[in-house]
Amino acid sequence: MVGLPEELYLEAEKTVRTGKQGYASTSEFVKDAVRRRLDELAKLSKINIKTQLRWLLRNETFLNISFSCFLPNKGVGTYLL
């Protein structure tokens, strides 16, 4: 269980009461808000990783990336990209 400041709770409750946003309860509204924020943070994280890779590719003369995986007919191994 998570506590909310009273002012924030009352604002969420007011939004739900108007009925214009389609939420059945304040709890549903808060769950949706948290879910949307988590999605937003995940997207920002992906963008940050892409930005870091672009920087590395622009600023490094040689970038050695390896990964471990299973390949059919070859088994488990470490491979270079």
Secondary structure as the mmCIF struct_conf table of DSSP 4:
data_model
#
loop_
_struct_conf.conf_type_id
_struct_conf.id
_struct_conf.beg_label_comp_id
_struct_conf.beg_label_asym_id
_struct_conf.beg_label_seq_id
_struct_conf.end_label_comp_id
_struct_conf.end_label_asym_id
_struct_conf.end_label_seq_id
HELX_RH_AL_P HELX_RH_AL_P1 GLU A 6 THR A 18
BEND BEND1 LYS A 20 GLN A 21
BEND BEND2 ALA A 24 SER A 25
HELX_RH_AL_P HELX_RH_AL_P2 THR A 26 ASN A 59
BEND BEND3 THR A 61 THR A 61
STRN STRN1 SER A 66 LEU A 71
TURN_TY1_P TURN_TY1_P1 PRO A 72 LYS A 74
STRN STRN2 GLY A 75 LEU A 80
#
